[in-house]
Amino acid sequence: MPVIWLGDIMTKLIFEKSKKGTDGINLTKENINFDFIDKKYLSEINDSILPEVTELEVMRHYKELSDKNFCIEKGFYPLGSCTMKYNPKVNEMLAGLEGFTDLHPLQDDEDSQGALKLMYNLQEALKTVTGMDAITLQPAAGAHGELTGMMIVKKYFETIGQNRKNVIIPDSAHGTNPASAAMCGFNIVEIKSNSKGQVDLEALKSVLDDNTAAIMLTNPNTLGIFEENILEISRLVHNAGGLLYYDGANMNAIMGYTNPKLMGFDIVHINLHKTFSTPHGGGGPGAGPVAVVEKLKDFLPSPVIKYNGTSYFRDYDIKHSIGKVKAFYGNFSVLIKAYAYILAMGKELKDVSANAVLNANYMMNKLKQYYLLPYDTKCMHEFVLSGEWQKEDGVNTLAIAKRLMDSNFHPPTVYFPLIVHEAIMIEPTESETKERLDEFINVMIEIAKEVKSNPEEVLNHPKSTPVRKVDETLAARKPDLAYKSIH
Ligand SMILES: *Cc1c(COP(=O)(O)O)cnc(C)c1O
């Protein structure tokens, strides 16, 4: 039996609430005459498949379901790597303005000056943040940006007549990095991290050769640690003739303090939905613009938005363009939100990074007496604990995550990065108050104490969720979503 139902809390399925003959609203009776529609467009009503409930019960049903969602408006959401911060609601209002939503993407440049100006200004702002020379706004997410970047790497080497096949990726990398490189036909060469959780220079040197196309890194890396040898890394890779790809998912740690260009990178993606605010739980939409150095600008997807001194226009004439990676110009509404956020923050974008880093260090230092901190050094915007001490007492990281859910906290990211056993990856973000951080710290400390005094009780959670424990493997491999099968 994979699921244990909590009878008193469980909301009945809408099919179980159905009572034959109940009307919500019925448009098929005398009140509406459908004679004006050609019969061939009308289907027969099949009374066997639709639940029958009143209008009020339908509303209550879906409200109850929505209340079961956890979201940033409901509580702290320290999901490491994902940057689940507060996204100003005014951005949604702006993205919903008619002038934006009613604009057809095929309208002429002269009719779309406002939208083109917004994209142009966003391009310029992101070039400033990354230090890069040219940019595309088209990719729809970080992983899509990686794919775009790897396509650029591939086309670049084809164009200069070199057949380089290897992409180097550290063992701490996000899984999308090797996946994106592999999709472009590259071989993945994994290198081990050193005892400081950083790229091991000797390991890097041993794999660099004239077959090296690129290295993919995020800095700070997925342990939340800044690669102190980044300049040496970029010198070594460039000397071997390779390119450096920057996974910009952690950009919120460095804005205004340094940038990927200064570190020596050639290509970078930015997850607008992480660093520049867009709600992104449940799969999007997001945006993953890709910025490049001067020598790669002719490889960007087309069109790029340009300005000729009097008007804005779409430039499709890009010499070695890899082509399009998405219809039209990317997820435009996400671009609006990012632009609104950047305008609203102005020079304070730098404070976003400062506060994100401060909050993470505060939390890490409060928690490291209670949870193993495998890489005990100053962190950037996130840090990774290990649940190994708790595991010795019979409570693994997954159980700690489940325990947190009963205290109105979304669990942190767990079991990633893979190089930390029983990993608990915490990213508080800049948008939380000290009181909220303290609340989370205290609950984490309480749990660590409870593991010592009463591990059985910790394992008995969660108690407040509609489904208490699921079989994680079965739930992922054989999702069973049809209501009939639970009967
Ligand atoms: C989130 C993330 C990605 C993937 O970005 P998506 O926008 O989710 O596709 C890649 N690398 C790192 C380090 C990330 O945190």
The ligand as a Gaussian input file, in Angstrom:
#p B3LYP/6-31G(d) Opt

LIG

0 1
 C       18.100000      25.836000     -11.644000
 C       19.438000      25.458000     -12.111000
 C       19.661000      25.071000     -13.449000
 C       18.546000      24.850000     -14.440000
 O       17.769000      25.983000     -14.641000
 P       16.217000      25.895000     -15.063000
 O       15.851000      27.324000     -15.237000
 O       15.515000      25.200000     -13.958000
 O       16.176000      25.128000     -16.347000
 C       20.963000      24.814000     -13.832000
 N       21.982000      24.906000     -12.962000
 C       21.808000      25.261000     -11.671000
 C       22.993000      25.361000     -10.749000
 C       20.527000      25.540000     -11.202000
 O       20.338000      25.861000      -9.920000

